[in-house]
Amino acid sequence: MGARKARKKINIFVVSDGTGTTAESVLASVVVQFRGVEFDIRRFPFARSEEQLEEIIDQAPQGKCVIVFTLVSEELRQLLVQRGQTKNLTVVDVMGPLIFTFSDILRHAPKMKPGIFRHEQEEMYRLTGAIHYTLSHDDGMGLETLDEADLIILGVSRTGKTPTSIYLSCRKLKVANIPIIHQVPLPATVSKAPAKKVGFHMSLERLVQLRGERMRRMPSANLPRYAKKGHIFEEQEYCKQVFRKIPSLRVIDVTDRSIEEIAEWITRQVL
């Protein structure tokens, strides 16, 4: 039998001023189209100076390397292309042409900020993570992971804990809200949690009104004392006792405040 045919080998340098995940994703979609070829891929992330690019180019085999890059800086892009050509390398700009195509169409200058895509991805992950955490820690749920919260809101029913929590989660804060229930001890994990804590207080008259409206919307609910003034007064007195036992708790009167006003107060006074 004849000698086995040697597999073709291609050297590829992935160069980026960020993590390089954009260039790698594009490259991965391409290389899978070529079976029987050996791709020797080396990665050079966070290349943001002329000196770094010079060092990378020096390592590339003469005439036997493809450089795939994502660089925001026009000067660094030109340097890489020019130096690559003098070494007879194949240089592929993944992002540059697309940036300037959109810039021309939109008549809008790009930000030209390295790593901005990764930064925006991280911010989106933080946002979705905060919202998910807050929704899964509503009304006393998820006590086993309460130590991950940025903020814990406490108060009796209908004081606006849930809408405030969700509003703050849209500011990338992980918020848990805990109901104070008459004569039900507060879980020990609440006081031990390292998160900042806020207690919501509302006037008796306003709370009677809100609970009455809720009962009218839920006539089938079997809560005979829920909207009774005497019972609500007892709840509030018990709530005050609980608040006094929680170290560093800040209390806010939410009676005449909007969700936005409450969130702003918490942001300035507590966080």
MARKOL-715157 format. One record per atom (N, C-alpha, C, O): residue in one letter; z, y, x. Coordinates in steps of 0.02 Angstrom, whole numbers, padded with zeros to 5 digits, always signed. Layout:
<atoms>
aZYX...
</atoms>
This chain:
<atoms>
m+00000-00060+00042m+00000+00000+00000m+00000+00062+00044m+00029+00062+00098g-00033+00117+00021g-00036+00179+00059g+00030+00215+00057g+00074+00202+00016a+00035+00261+00102a+00098+00300+00105a+00106+00342+00042a+00058+00367+00013r+00169+00348+00023r+00184+00387-00038r+00167+00459-00026r+00182+00487+00027k+00135+00490-00076k+00117+00560-00071k+00180+00604-00071k+00223+00598-00115a+00183+00647-00022a+00242+00691-00017a+00243+00741-00074a+00192+00767-00095r+00303+00753-00099r+00311+00801-00154r+00303+00871-00126r+00327+00888-00072k+00268+00912-00165k+00260+00982-00145k+00326+01018-00153k+00363+01007-00201k+00342+01061-00104k+00405+01098-00105k+00391+01173-00105k+00349+01197-00068i+00429+01208-00147i+00423+01281-00151i+00492+01312-00141i+00540+01294-00175n+00495+01358-00094n+00557+01396-00084n+00559+01456-00130n+00511+01495-00133i+00614+01464-00166i+00621+01520-00212i+00686+01556-00199i+00739+01525-00196f+00682+01622-00190f+00741+01664-00184f+00749+01703-00249f+00702+01737-00271v+00807+01698-00280v+00822+01737-00340v+00867+01795-00318v+00924+01785-00298v+00840+01856-00323v+00875+01915-00299v+00890+01961-00358v+00846+01975-00399s+00952+01986-00362s+00971+02029-00419s+01025+02078-00399s+01066+02063-00354d+01026+02135-00431d+01081+02183-00421d+01139+02168-00468d+01190+02202-00466g+01131+02117-00510g+01185+02093-00553g+01200+02020-00537g+01199+02001-00478t+01214+01980-00587t+01230+01910-00576t+01168+01868-00563t+01173+01814-00534g+01110+01892-00586g+01048+01854-00577g+01033+01806-00633g+00985+01768-00630t+01075+01807-00686t+01064+01759-00741t+00999+01772-00778t+00968+01725-00804t+00977+01835-00782t+00914+01850-00817t+00856+01818-00780t+00815+01783-00811a+00852+01830-00714a+00797+01801-00674a+00801+01725-00674a+00749+01691-00679e+00862+01697-00670e+00869+01624-00670e+00847+01594-00736e+00817+01540-00737s+00861+01627-00791s+00841+01601-00857s+00765+01599-00862s+00737+01549-00885v+00732+01652-00840v+00659+01653-00841v+00631+01598-00795v+00586+01562-00813l+00660+01594-00735l+00637+01545-00686l+00646+01474-00712l+00601+01432-00703a+00702+01460-00744a+00715+01393-00770a+00663+01373-00822a+00644+01315-00826s+00641+01421-00862s+00591+01407-00913s+00523+01391-00882s+00482+01358-00912v+00512+01416-00821v+00448+01406-00787v+00447+01340-00748v+00399+01301-00755v+00499+01327-00709v+00498+01269-00664v+00495+01202-00701v+00469+01153-00675v+00522+01200-00762v+00521+01137-00799v+00450+01117-00819v+00438+01061-00840q+00403+01164-00813q+00334+01150-00831q+00297+01113-00775q+00240+01090-00785f+00329+01107-00717f+00295+01077-00659f+00332+01016-00634f+00381+01021-00597r+00308+00958-00655r+00339+00895-00632r+00312+00877-00563r+00256+00895-00545g+00352+00842-00526g+00331+00819-00461g+00334+00872-00407g+00309+00861-00352v+00364+00929-00423v+00370+00983-00374v+00444+00993-00359v+00486+00995-00404e+00460+01000-00296e+00529+01013-00275e+00540+01088-00267e+00506+01121-00227f+00586+01115-00305f+00601+01186-00301f+00667+01196-00264f+00720+01174-00288d+00664+01228-00207d+00724+01244-00168d+00744+01316-00186d+00716+01364-00160i+00793+01322-00231i+00812+01388-00258i+00876+01413-00226i+00927+01379-00226r+00872+01474-00198r+00931+01507-00170r+00944+01571-00209r+00898+01607-00227r+01008+01585-00220r+01026+01642-00262r+01060+01696-00220r+01103+01682-00178f+01041+01759-00234f+01069+01816-00199f+01089+01869-00250f+01052+01917-00262p+01149+01861-00281p+01171+01909-00331p+01200+01973-00300p+01217+01974-00241f+01205+02025-00340f+01237+02089-00322f+01207+02119-00258f+01243+02146-00216a+01141+02115-00252a+01106+02146-00195a+01090+02219-00215a+01044+02231-00254r+01128+02266-00188r+01122+02335-00210r+01112+02385-00153r+01121+02445-00162s+01093+02360-00095s+01081+02406-00039s+01020+02383+00000s+01000+02325-00003e+00991+02429+00038e+00933+02413+00079e+00952+02361+00132e+00912+02317+00148e+01012+02367+00160e+01034+02320+00211e+01037+02249+00184e+01017+02201+00218q+01062+02241+00123q+01066+02175+00093q+00997+02145+00083q+00986+02086+00096l+00950+02187+00059l+00882+02162+00048l+00849+02143+00113l+00814+02092+00116e+00860+02182+00165e+00830+02166+00231e+00855+02098+00255e+00817+02058+00281e+00921+02086+00247e+00949+02022+00268e+00920+01964+00229e+00907+01910+00256i+00909+01975+00163i+00880+01922+00121i+00809+01906+00143i+00790+01848+00149i+00769+01958+00153i+00699+01949+00173i+00695+01914+00240i+00651+01872+00251d+00740+01930+00286d+00740+01898+00352d+00750+01823+00347d+00727+01785+00390q+00785+01801+00294q+00799+01730+00286q+00741+01692+00254q+00740+01630+00256a+00693+01728+00225a+00637+01696+00191a+00587+01668+00240a+00567+01703+00286p+00565+01605+00232p+00515+01576+00277p+00449+01614+00273p+00426+01630+00218q+00418+01630+00329q+00356+01669+00332q+00302+01635+00290q+00282+01579+00304g+00279+01671+00239g+00223+01648+00198g+00237+01588+00155g+00192+01559+00126k+00302+01567+00152k+00317+01505+00115k+00375+01515+00067k+00418+01471+00060c+00377+01573+00034c+00434+01586-00011c+00412+01631-00068c+00372+01677-00059v+00438+01616-00127v+00428+01659-00186v+00494+01694-00199v+00546+01662-00206i+00493+01760-00203i+00553+01799-00219i+00547+01823-00291i+00502+01862-00308v+00593+01800-00332v+00596+01821-00402v+00655+01868-00409v+00712+01849-00393f+00643+01929-00432f+00699+01977-00430f+00705+02019-00493f+00657+02030-00529t+00767+02041-00504t+00782+02091-00556t+00823+02145-00523t+00883+02137-00512l+00791+02200-00508l+00824+02258-00477l+00809+02319-00519l+00751+02331-00537v+00860+02358-00534v+00851+02418-00575v+00824+02475-00533v+00781+02513-00556s+00849+02483-00472s+00830+02539-00429s+00756+02536-00410s+00732+02486-00383e+00720+02590-00424e+00650+02595-00406e+00641+02590-00330e+00594+02557-00307e+00684+02622-00291e+00679+02621-00218e+00688+02550-00191e+00652+02529-00147l+00737+02514-00218l+00749+02446-00194l+00693+02399-00215l+00675+02353-00177r+00665+02410-00274r+00609+02369-00295r+00549+02378-00248r+00519+02329-00226q+00534+02441-00233q+00477+02456-00188q+00488+02426-00119q+00442+02399-00088l+00551+02432-00094l+00567+02405-00028l+00556+02330-00026l+00526+02303+00021l+00580+02296-00078l+00574+02223-00079l+00501+02202-00083l+00481+02154-00048v+00462+02236-00123v+00391+02219-00129v+00355+02231-00063v+00317+02189-00040q+00366+02289-00033q+00332+02307+00030q+00351+02260+00087q+00307+02235+00123r+00416+02247+00094r+00438+02203+00148r+00417+02132+00136r+00402+02095+00183g+00415+02112+00073g+00392+02045+00057g+00318+02036+00074g+00299+01984+00101q+00278+02086+00060q+00206+02083+00075q+00193+02078+00149q+00149+02042+00171t+00232+02116+00190t+00222+02114+00263t+00238+02044+00291t+00214+02026+00345k+00278+02006+00254k+00295+01939+00276k+00254+01886+00240k+00266+01826+00246n+00204+01911+00202n+00159+01866+00165n+00196+01823+00115n+00181+01764+00105l+00246+01854+00082l+00284+01819+00030l+00257+01838-00039l+00226+01890-00048t+00269+01794-00087t+00251+01809-00156t+00312+01840-00189t+00365+01809-00193v+00305+01901-00214v+00362+01938-00242v+00349+01951-00316v+00297+01979-00334v+00396+01930-00359v+00387+01936-00431v+00442+01979-00460v+00501+01962-00457d+00423+02036-00489d+00470+02082-00522d+00476+02061-00595d+00429+02072-00634v+00533+02032-00614v+00541+02006-00682v+00552+02062-00733v+00525+02060-00788m+00591+02112-00714m+00614+02161-00763m+00578+02228-00759m+00568+02260-00811g+00559+02250-00700g+00531+02317-00690g+00473+02335-00736g+00477+02386-00770p+00420+02294-00738p+00363+02312-00781p+00382+02319-00855p+00356+02363-00889l+00427+02277-00878l+00447+02280-00948l+00487+02344-00962l+00479+02375-01014i+00531+02363-00915i+00570+02424-00923i+00524+02484-00931i+00533+02525-00977f+00475+02489-00887f+00433+02548-00889f+00381+02546-00945f+00356+02598-00965t+00364+02487-00969t+00322+02482-01028t+00357+02513-01088t+00329+02552-01126f+00420+02494-01097f+00459+02521-01153f+00474+02595-01143f+00474+02634-01190s+00486+02614-01081s+00498+02685-01067s+00438+02727-01086s+00445+02782-01113d+00378+02701-01072d+00317+02737-01088d+00305+02740-01164d+00287+02792-01191i+00317+02684-01197i+00307+02681-01270i+00357+02726-01306i+00338+02763-01352l+00419+02723-01285l+00472+02760-01319l+00479+02832-01295l+00513+02873-01326r+00446+02847-01239r+00453+02913-01208r+00526+02929-01195r+00551+02984-01210h+00560+02880-01168h+00631+02885-01157h+00648+02855-01089h+00629+02798-01075a+00683+02892-01047a+00700+02866-00980a+00753+02812-00985a+00803+02821-01021p+00744+02756-00950p+00795+02703-00951p+00858+02725-00914p+00856+02771-00874k+00914+02691-00928k+00977+02709-00896k+00978+02693-00821k+01012+02727-00782m+00940+02642-00801m+00936+02622-00731m+01005+02607-00702m+01021+02630-00647k+01044+02570-00739k+01112+02553-00717k+01116+02479-00702k+01108+02438-00748p+01129+02459-00639p+01133+02388-00623p+01188+02353-00662p+01242+02381-00673g+01174+02291-00683g+01224+02250-00716g+01241+02270-00787g+01288+02244-00816i+01202+02317-00817i+01220+02342-00883i+01214+02288-00937i+01252+02287-00985f+01165+02243-00928f+01156+02190-00977f+01217+02144-00978f+01242+02126-01031r+01240+02126-00918r+01299+02083-00913r+01360+02118-00942r+01400+02087-00977h+01366+02183-00928h+01423+02221-00954h+01422+02222-01030h+01473+02212-01062e+01363+02234-01059e+01358+02236-01132e+01370+02168-01163e+01399+02163-01217q+01349+02115-01127q+01364+02047-01152q+01439+02036-01153q+01466+02010-01202e+01473+02056-01099e+01545+02047-01095e+01581+02086-01150e+01629+02061-01180e+01557+02147-01163e+01587+02187-01216e+01578+02154-01284e+01623+02156-01326m+01519+02125-01295m+01506+02091-01359m+01551+02029-01366m+01577+02016-01420y+01561+01993-01311y+01606+01935-01313y+01677+01957-01329y+01712+01925-01368r+01698+02012-01299r+01765+02039-01313r+01772+02058-01387r+01823+02043-01418l+01721+02090-01413l+01723+02111-01483l+01727+02051-01530l+01770+02048-01574t+01681+02004-01522t+01681+01946-01566t+01744+01905-01557t+01770+01876-01606g+01770+01901-01495g+01832+01864-01484g+01890+01897-01518g+01933+01863-01547a+01893+01964-01516a+01948+02000-01549a+01945+01992-01624a+01997+01981-01656i+01886+01997-01653i+01879+01989-01725i+01898+01918-01747i+01934+01909-01796h+01873+01869-01709h+01889+01799-01726h+01964+01787-01722h+01994+01755-01766y+01995+01812-01669y+02068+01803-01661y+02105+01835-01719y+02150+01805-01748t+02086+01896-01737t+02121+01932-01790t+02115+01897-01857t+02163+01892-01895l+02055+01873-01873l+02045+01838-01937l+02085+01773-01939l+02108+01752-01992s+02092+01740-01882s+02128+01677-01881s+02203+01686-01872s+02241+01638-01869h+02225+01750-01866h+02296+01764-01862h+02317+01813-01917h+02362+01855-01907d+02285+01807-01974d+02301+01849-02032d+02358+01819-02072d+02361+01758-02080d+02403+01861-02096d+02455+01840-02142d+02498+01783-02116d+02514+01736-02152g+02516+01787-02052g+02562+01739-02023g+02530+01676-01996g+02566+01630-01975m+02464+01672-01994m+02431+01612-01968m+02429+01615-01891m+02437+01667-01861g+02418+01556-01861g+02407+01552-01789g+02467+01570-01746g+02458+01597-01691l+02527+01555-01769l+02587+01574-01731l+02589+01541-01662l+02621+01567-01616e+02556+01484-01654e+02558+01448-01591e+02521+01485-01535e+02533+01471-01476t+02477+01532-01552t+02442+01571-01500t+02458+01645-01507t+02416+01688-01490l+02516+01660-01532l+02536+01730-01542l+02544+01767-01475l+02538+01828-01472d+02556+01729-01421d+02564+01760-01356d+02499+01791-01329d+02500+01827-01279e+02442+01777-01362e+02377+01804-01340e+02362+01871-01374e+02312+01903-01357a+02403+01891-01421a+02389+01953-01459a+02399+02015-01417a+02442+02017-01372d+02360+02066-01432d+02371+02133-01403d+02420+02173-01445d+02455+02216-01420l+02421+02156-01510l+02463+02194-01558l+02485+02148-01614l+02447+02106-01638i+02547+02158-01636i+02573+02121-01694i+02596+02172-01746i+02635+02217-01730i+02571+02166-01806i+02589+02210-01862i+02632+02171-01911i+02616+02115-01930l+02689+02202-01930l+02734+02169-01977l+02747+02214-02037l+02743+02275-02032g+02762+02183-02093g+02778+02221-02153g+02776+02177-02215g+02752+02120-02213v+02803+02203-02269v+02802+02165-02332v+02731+02165-02360v+02687+02201-02336s+02721+02126-02412s+02655+02120-02442s+02629+02186-02471s+02667+02224-02500r+02564+02198-02462r+02527+02255-02490r+02540+02321-02453r+02534+02375-02481t+02559+02317-02390t+02568+02378-02352t+02508+02394-02308t+02510+02442-02269g+02455+02355-02314g+02393+02370-02277g+02388+02337-02209g+02350+02361-02167k+02423+02282-02199k+02422+02249-02134k+02353+02220-02117k+02327+02230-02062t+02324+02185-02165t+02260+02151-02152t+02203+02201-02138t+02169+02193-02087p+02190+02250-02181p+02134+02296-02166p+02144+02334-02101p+02095+02348-02066t+02206+02352-02086t+02218+02387-02023t+02205+02341-01963t+02176+02362-01913s+02225+02278-01969s+02213+02230-01916s+02139+02221-01902s+02117+02221-01845i+02100+02214-01956i+02028+02204-01948i+01995+02266-01918i+01951+02261-01876y+02017+02325-01941y+01990+02388-01914y+02003+02392-01839y+01958+02411-01801l+02063+02375-01817l+02080+02377-01746l+02044+02323-01706l+02029+02333-01647s+02030+02267-01737s+01993+02214-01702s+01923+02237-01684s+01894+02213-01635c+01895+02282-01723c+01829+02310-01708c+01833+02357-01648c+01781+02380-01624r+01893+02372-01625r+01902+02409-01562r+01920+02361-01505r+01947+02382-01454k+01904+02298-01516k+01913+02245-01466k+01987+02228-01453k+02004+02207-01398l+02029+02237-01504l+02099+02219-01498l+02113+02155-01537l+02091+02148-01594k+02150+02110-01506k+02171+02049-01540k+02235+02065-01578k+02288+02080-01549v+02230+02063-01644v+02286+02084-01686v+02310+02027-01730v+02270+01993-01762a+02375+02017-01732a+02405+01968-01778a+02448+02007-01827a+02482+02054-01808n+02447+01988-01891n+02492+02021-01938n+02538+01969-01971n+02516+01915-01990i+02600+01987-01975i+02652+01941-01998i+02686+01969-02061i+02712+02025-02059p+02686+01933-02116p+02720+01957-02176p+02795+01949-02171p+02820+01898-02147i+02831+02000-02194i+02904+01994-02199i+02919+01972-02271i+02905+02008-02319i+02947+01912-02277i+02961+01883-02343i+03036+01882-02354i+03075+01861-02311h+03057+01904-02412h+03128+01911-02428h+03167+01847-02414h+03151+01794-02440q+03218+01853-02372q+03265+01799-02354q+03232+01742-02315q+03262+01689-02308v+03171+01753-02290v+03138+01702-02248v+03143+01726-02175v+03115+01778-02159p+03177+01688-02132p+03186+01710-02063p+03119+01719-02027p+03072+01681-02039l+03116+01768-01985l+03055+01780-01946l+03049+01727-01891l+03098+01713-01857p+02990+01698-01882p+02982+01647-01829p+03002+01676-01761p+02986+01734-01746a+03036+01637-01721a+03060+01660-01656a+03004+01682-01610a+03013+01725-01567t+02944+01652-01619t+02888+01669-01576t+02867+01743-01582t+02836+01770-01537v+02883+01774-01639v+02863+01843-01650v+02899+01890-01601v+02868+01930-01567s+02965+01884-01598s+03004+01927-01553s+02990+01912-01480s+02993+01957-01438k+02974+01849-01464k+02963+01829-01395k+02893+01849-01370k+02882+01855-01310a+02846+01858-01416a+02778+01874-01396a+02776+01940-01357a+02810+01988-01375p+02736+01943-01304p+02734+02004-01262p+02695+02063-01292p+02697+02118-01265a+02661+02051-01347a+02619+02104-01377a+02661+02162-01403a+02720+02154-01419k+02629+02221-01406k+02660+02278-01439k+02669+02262-01513k+02629+02224-01541k+02721+02289-01544k+02736+02273-01614k+02745+02336-01655k+02777+02385-01633v+02718+02335-01715v+02722+02391-01761v+02744+02366-01829v+02719+02316-01855g+02793+02402-01858g+02815+02385-01925g+02789+02436-01976g+02792+02496-01964f+02762+02411-02031f+02735+02455-02084f+02787+02465-02138f+02815+02417-02166h+02800+02529-02153h+02845+02547-02209h+02805+02587-02260h+02763+02628-02242m+02819+02575-02324m+02786+02611-02378m+02838+02630-02430m+02886+02593-02441s+02829+02687-02462s+02877+02709-02513s+02881+02659-02570s+02832+02625-02586l+02939+02655-02600l+02950+02608-02654l+02901+02621-02712l+02873+02573-02738e+02892+02683-02731e+02848+02700-02787e+02776+02678-02775e+02744+02650-02819r+02752+02691-02714r+02683+02673-02698r+02673+02598-02696r+02622+02572-02718l+02723+02562-02671l+02718+02490-02666l+02721+02458-02736l+02686+02409-02749v+02762+02486-02780v+02764+02462-02850v+02695+02471-02882v+02671+02427-02917q+02664+02528-02870q+02598+02542-02898q+02546+02493-02872q+02507+02465-02912l+02544+02482-02807l+02493+02438-02777l+02502+02365-02800l+02453+02331-02814r+02564+02343-02804r+02575+02274-02826r+02559+02266-02900r+02536+02213-02922g+02574+02318-02938g+02557+02316-03010g+02481+02310-03019g+02458+02271-03061e+02443+02348-02980e+02370+02345-02984e+02345+02276-02965e+02298+02250-02995r+02376+02246-02915r+02355+02179-02893r+02369+02128-02948r+02328+02084-02960m+02426+02133-02980m+02443+02086-03032m+02396+02091-03092m+02380+02042-03124r+02373+02153-03106r+02326+02162-03161r+02258+02131-03144r+02222+02109-03189r+02241+02128-03079r+02178+02097-03059r+02186+02021-03055r+02136+01984-03054m+02248+01997-03052m+02261+01926-03046m+02310+01904-03100m+02366+01884-03085p+02289+01907-03163p+02336+01891-03218p+02360+01819-03218p+02412+01804-03246s+02323+01774-03185s+02343+01704-03184s+02394+01688-03131s+02423+01634-03130a+02406+01735-03085a+02454+01723-03031a+02525+01717-03058a+02547+01759-03097n+02560+01666-03037n+02628+01654-03062n+02678+01686-03013n+02712+01651-02975l+02682+01753-03016l+02728+01790-02973l+02767+01839-03016l+02754+01900-03014p+02814+01815-03053p+02849+01857-03102p+02887+01916-03072p+02893+01968-03106r+02911+01911-03011r+02951+01965-02982r+02912+02007-02932r+02937+02057-02906y+02851+01988-02919y+02811+02019-02865y+02806+02095-02871y+02811+02130-02821a+02795+02119-02932a+02785+02191-02942a+02845+02226-02973a+02841+02284-02993k+02902+02190-02977k+02962+02219-03006k+02996+02266-02955k+03004+02249-02897k+03015+02324-02979k+03043+02375-02934k+03105+02351-02899k+03113+02362-02839g+03150+02318-02935g+03212+02294-02905g+03200+02244-02849g+03231+02246-02796h+03153+02199-02862h+03137+02148-02812h+03105+02179-02750h+03121+02160-02694i+03060+02227-02761i+03028+02260-02704i+03079+02298-02663i+03074+02298-02601f+03128+02329-02696f+03181+02365-02659f+03219+02316-02615f+03234+02332-02557e+03236+02257-02641e+03272+02207-02602e+03230+02185-02542e+03255+02176-02487e+03165+02176-02554e+03119+02156-02499e+03120+02209-02444e+03124+02193-02384q+03116+02272-02465q+03114+02325-02415q+03179+02330-02375q+03177+02342-02315e+03235+02320-02408e+03298+02322-02373e+03303+02265-02322e+03327+02274-02266y+03280+02206-02343y+03279+02148-02298y+03232+02162-02239y+03247+02145-02182c+03175+02192-02254c+03126+02208-02202c+03156+02255-02150c+03144+02247-02090k+03194+02304-02172k+03226+02351-02125k+03273+02314-02078k+03278+02330-02019q+03310+02264-02106q+03355+02225-02064q+03317+02187-02011q+03337+02183-01953v+03261+02158-02031v+03219+02120-01984v+03192+02166-01930v+03193+02149-01871f+03167+02224-01950f+03139+02272-01902f+03191+02291-01848f+03174+02297-01789r+03253+02299-01869r+03305+02321-01821r+03319+02268-01769r+03347+02284-01716k+03301+02206-01782k+03315+02152-01735k+03258+02140-01686k+03265+02099-01640i+03202+02174-01695i+03144+02163-01651i+03142+02216-01596i+03134+02275-01611p+03150+02196-01534p+03152+02244-01479p+03086+02284-01473p+03031+02256-01480s+03093+02349-01461s+03035+02393-01448s+02987+02400-01507s+02931+02424-01498l+03007+02380-01566l+02964+02387-01625l+02958+02461-01643l+03008+02497-01646r+02898+02485-01656r+02887+02552-01682r+02871+02547-01757r+02833+02503-01778v+02900+02590-01797v+02890+02589-01869v+02849+02650-01890v+02862+02706-01867i+02801+02639-01933i+02759+02693-01959i+02761+02692-02035i+02756+02639-02066d+02768+02751-02065d+02764+02758-02138d+02691+02763-02156d+02657+02812-02140v+02665+02713-02191v+02594+02710-02207v+02579+02734-02279v+02523+02727-02303t+02629+02762-02311t+02623+02780-02382t+02561+02821-02397t+02522+02803-02441d+02553+02876-02363d+02498+02922-02379d+02446+02925-02323d+02411+02975-02316r+02440+02872-02284r+02393+02872-02228r+02335+02824-02242r+02344+02771-02271s+02275+02845-02220s+02217+02802-02226s+02220+02750-02170s+02259+02756-02123i+02178+02698-02175i+02175+02647-02123i+02156+02680-02056i+02185+02663-02004e+02109+02726-02058e+02088+02760-01996e+02146+02799-01964e+02154+02798-01903e+02186+02832-02006e+02243+02871-01980e+02296+02825-01950e+02325+02841-01899i+02308+02770-01983i+02357+02721-01958i+02335+02694-01891i+02374+02689-01844a+02271+02675-01887a+02244+02646-01825a+02247+02697-01768a+02262+02679-01711e+02233+02760-01784e+02236+02812-01733e+02307+02822-01708e+02319+02830-01648w+02355+02821-01753w+02426+02828-01734w+02447+02771-01689w+02480+02782-01638i+02427+02710-01707i+02445+02652-01666i+02414+02657-01597i+02447+02643-01547t+02352+02678-01594t+02316+02684-01530t+02351+02735-01485t+02358+02723-01425r+02372+02791-01514r+02402+02845-01473r+02476+02833-01458r+02500+02847-01403q+02512+02807-01507q+02585+02804-01501q+02612+02736-01477q+02669+02732-01453v+02573+02684-01484v+02599+02617-01470v+02563+02582-01412v+02595+02554-01368l+02497+02584-01413l+02459+02545-01364l+02454+02581-01297l+02424+02556-01250
</atoms>
